[in-house]
């Protein structure tokens, strides 16, 4: 399991068990939630409608997530923002205080 090895390698030794538990929990949810959701949809709709509807909902959610800005593009601005908040200022600042 390369992904598990990579995830636990970045954690401190005292946190590796927690990281592995989170990894398996997320993996389990990632496999079960789609099955349960499509099963619930299939009780009200034909399966040939439920599966494409679920796929479209997931695609829309992913496109929405990709369209949202993350703020990770400018690490210096985030550092300046943290420093500004530490000093008690509010909001983003373009000029040093």
N, C-alpha and C positions, 0 to 999 in steps of 0.2 A: 504494500500500500504506500506508494510514493507520496501521495497527498498528505496522508497522516504523518508520515515521517517528516515531511517538510513543515507541516504545521507545528509539530511538537519540537522540532529543532530550533525554532525561533523563540520558544518559550523558555523561561527560567526552569531549572530542574524541579523546583518545588511546585511549579505550575503545569508541568507536562501532563499530569493525570487529568487536571481540569480541562486542558485544551483538548485532550483526546476524548473526554466525555462530551464536550461541546461539539466536537467534530462528528461523533457518532449520532448525537441527538439531531443535529442539523441534517445529516445524511438521511436519517430515518424520516424526518418530517418532509424532506424534499422528495422522498419516494412515496410517502403515504398520502400527503395532502392532495396531490393531483388525482390519485385513485379515488379517494373519498369524495372529492368535489365532483368529479365526473359521475361517480355512482349516484350521488344525490341529484345531480342534474338529470340523469337518465331515468329517475323515478317520475319526473314530470314531463320530460321530453324524450323523443326517440334518441337512441344512442348515436345515430348518424347526425343528429343536430347537436347533442350535448358535447361531443368531442371537439368539433370545430368551434363551438361557442367558447369552450374553455380555452382552446388554443388562441383564439382571438383576444380573450381577456388577458392572457399571459403576455401576448405580443404587445398589447396596448400598455400594460404595466411596465414592460421592459423599455418600450420606446419613451414612455413618460420619464422613467428613471434616467435614461440616457440624455434626455433633453434638459434635465435639471442641472444647473451649474453646481459644482461641488465645492468651489472655493479652494481647490487644491492647486490651481494653476499658478498662483503667486505665493510661495511660502514666505517671502519677505513681508508681504502685506499682512499675512496672518500673524507673523511674529510682531510686527508693529502694532497690530490690533491688540494682541495679548499684553504688550507693554503698556499700551494706552489704557486698557482696562485695569491693569495693575496700579497705575497711577491715579485711577479714579475717574478717568474720562469716559464718556459714553460714545458709542458709534464708531464708524470708520473715520480715520483721519488721514489726510493726504500730506499734511505738513507736520513736522515735529513740533511738539508743544514746548 
